[in-house]
């Protein structure tokens, strides 16, 4: 065990090294990835967040990588890095995969599937409830959840990438887009019915009125070239320059108090088509007006703008007939008749919350000069808020946690797996001796191993790999998240059982019964026997030497994970599991040749990969040091003079003294079968004949 302790010490030293922190990519790499006519603007912070500029050079959004802000580790231990482009409304313009080391997509599944996954984000908003998967249970097309299709066999990696995209995008939204809506917008509640009149609207502040005198506007232009360009304002300072009325017509109770039956029908027809638009009536009854002579209906008014929470609100004319109720003042009706009234509309999905305060801005415009006049403008701001009682807010469908989504997706498989594992633990625990002594034990064992290959391996993708422990190691060193473990609950259950098995049996539970590739090798060995192929049996000396190779391989992988993690995805190909199990041998020829070669080797060298090369087996052997009991019964005559079990053990896990080397035991139960069989166990055979086996002299001397 001295050599093993030395290797463990070396691993501990390697684990103390620090991994490099993720740094944003240089501008030269990111700029060509922006889709024209957009382009990369200025760097905004140390996390690599850039401005997105439109074709006119104006600020249009944000560009950033996910790794510097949300470095969630994938199954290689390295984070998955995407380039995200958001517009100012929080909508995804583009998401591109930049870097990854996910084992399933590195020389496994076609990598283009991973790249293509991110195309699905375009057009969706960070305020949408986006999940990876398919509608569950009673979900219908009316659900407000947005589903992105995962990648078969790669869904766990895809979910990790998705969580990284959302985490980074929301961080940018909070820091750079503070006014953006991060949830479903409020909408007029059709169930609220109040009998209101125009007077009620005014009295309750539901209608906002804002007046501006000539003197106030003159003060705004004072000191400019336009200061003397409004003689009426100079002649009548106390006169009214603007008399603005603002009312939100979205709530039906308010609309009925403002519009006639004909006007109400026109509004309802509009709302039936534009279901997410909020209609707002704006009227100016004084002398300035709302739009210029160049204004075209059904477009954005050139003198009107708005903002909410510091962010612009995009209003445009709805081109609706305005026909008022009888009690609306004549001054308002007359102003509309003269073109000084509009029903504007804005899309609530773009972040406008009609139940929160917003500010209407109307430009006061003056001209200086005759032929090519210079235009001067100041903005009149009108705060407005409609009482929240007229609105409802959809209940936010909270996406279930990724681990629960993964559990739901594998629920049936997990039930079958759990039942199978419980049955296996029962027969290997209290029922072990009966199982080993069954006359059809070999057939039973091969049947279990066939189920492991088919269900656990090919169907369930539950082949454990050294990749997971190495990723966990990197997360521990870098202080990262261990969340990647919960994205594959099927494998996690097998890990839990294998680790628990360390205490009861050592490495044998997983390596002997639950490893799909190990099961393939055992079938290959049986085929080799049937074909009467000559068997390679290393001498005891060489067998002992070769068994240390797997620890060397394990130490090398740990070193690479710490010192050169970018090389790890190639190094872990020493395991043929991805080829033989994950991709059904559908890979590049050299990977297939390697995996098939190891199976052919097993036909003449019993489970040679497991015994001599497997880094996961080495880790399992180390974990088996916590074994709490010697579960294989021994007799005094075992090893001296009887060597039958040692000779029959094809793993070389029984020492000459008869002692079991549990670090090399694969729990095949052959020695248990011999020990309990009165026709095979030599001491039992002799005892039946009234004879006993005397220990060898060297054993007596040792005692």
Secondary structure as GFF3:
##gff-version 3
##sequence-region A 1 703
A	DSSP	alpha_helix	2	15	.	.	.	ID=ss1
A	DSSP	alpha_helix	27	31	.	.	.	ID=ss2
A	DSSP	beta_strand	39	43	.	.	.	ID=ss3
A	DSSP	beta_strand	50	53	.	.	.	ID=ss4
A	DSSP	beta_strand	59	65	.	.	.	ID=ss5
A	DSSP	beta_strand	81	87	.	.	.	ID=ss6
A	DSSP	beta_strand	92	99	.	.	.	ID=ss7
A	DSSP	alpha_helix	111	117	.	.	.	ID=ss8
A	DSSP	three_ten_helix	118	121	.	.	.	ID=ss9
A	DSSP	beta_strand	129	132	.	.	.	ID=ss10
A	DSSP	beta_strand	145	148	.	.	.	ID=ss11
A	DSSP	alpha_helix	155	176	.	.	.	ID=ss12
A	DSSP	beta_strand	186	188	.	.	.	ID=ss13
A	DSSP	alpha_helix	198	203	.	.	.	ID=ss14
A	DSSP	beta_strand	208	213	.	.	.	ID=ss15
A	DSSP	alpha_helix	214	221	.	.	.	ID=ss16
A	DSSP	alpha_helix	231	235	.	.	.	ID=ss17
A	DSSP	beta_strand	240	248	.	.	.	ID=ss18
A	DSSP	alpha_helix	252	258	.	.	.	ID=ss19
A	DSSP	alpha_helix	261	273	.	.	.	ID=ss20
A	DSSP	beta_strand	277	284	.	.	.	ID=ss21
A	DSSP	beta_strand	304	308	.	.	.	ID=ss22
A	DSSP	beta_strand	311	312	.	.	.	ID=ss23
A	DSSP	beta_strand	316	317	.	.	.	ID=ss24
A	DSSP	alpha_helix	330	337	.	.	.	ID=ss25
A	DSSP	beta_strand	341	347	.	.	.	ID=ss26
A	DSSP	three_ten_helix	348	350	.	.	.	ID=ss27
A	DSSP	beta_strand	358	368	.	.	.	ID=ss28
A	DSSP	beta_strand	374	384	.	.	.	ID=ss29
A	DSSP	three_ten_helix	388	390	.	.	.	ID=ss30
A	DSSP	beta_strand	391	393	.	.	.	ID=ss31
A	DSSP	alpha_helix	402	409	.	.	.	ID=ss32
A	DSSP	alpha_helix	411	428	.	.	.	ID=ss33
A	DSSP	alpha_helix	432	437	.	.	.	ID=ss34
A	DSSP	alpha_helix	441	451	.	.	.	ID=ss35
A	DSSP	pi_helix	452	459	.	.	.	ID=ss36
A	DSSP	alpha_helix	466	478	.	.	.	ID=ss37
A	DSSP	three_ten_helix	483	487	.	.	.	ID=ss38
A	DSSP	alpha_helix	489	504	.	.	.	ID=ss39
A	DSSP	alpha_helix	508	509	.	.	.	ID=ss40
A	DSSP	pi_helix	510	514	.	.	.	ID=ss41
A	DSSP	alpha_helix	516	530	.	.	.	ID=ss42
A	DSSP	alpha_helix	540	546	.	.	.	ID=ss43
A	DSSP	alpha_helix	549	563	.	.	.	ID=ss44
A	DSSP	three_ten_helix	565	567	.	.	.	ID=ss45
A	DSSP	alpha_helix	568	571	.	.	.	ID=ss46
A	DSSP	three_ten_helix	572	574	.	.	.	ID=ss47
A	DSSP	alpha_helix	577	577	.	.	.	ID=ss48
A	DSSP	pi_helix	578	582	.	.	.	ID=ss49
A	DSSP	alpha_helix	589	602	.	.	.	ID=ss50
A	DSSP	alpha_helix	608	612	.	.	.	ID=ss51
A	DSSP	alpha_helix	615	623	.	.	.	ID=ss52
A	DSSP	three_ten_helix	624	626	.	.	.	ID=ss53
A	DSSP	alpha_helix	644	648	.	.	.	ID=ss54
A	DSSP	alpha_helix	670	676	.	.	.	ID=ss55
A	DSSP	alpha_helix	682	688	.	.	.	ID=ss56
A	DSSP	alpha_helix	697	702	.	.	.	ID=ss57
###
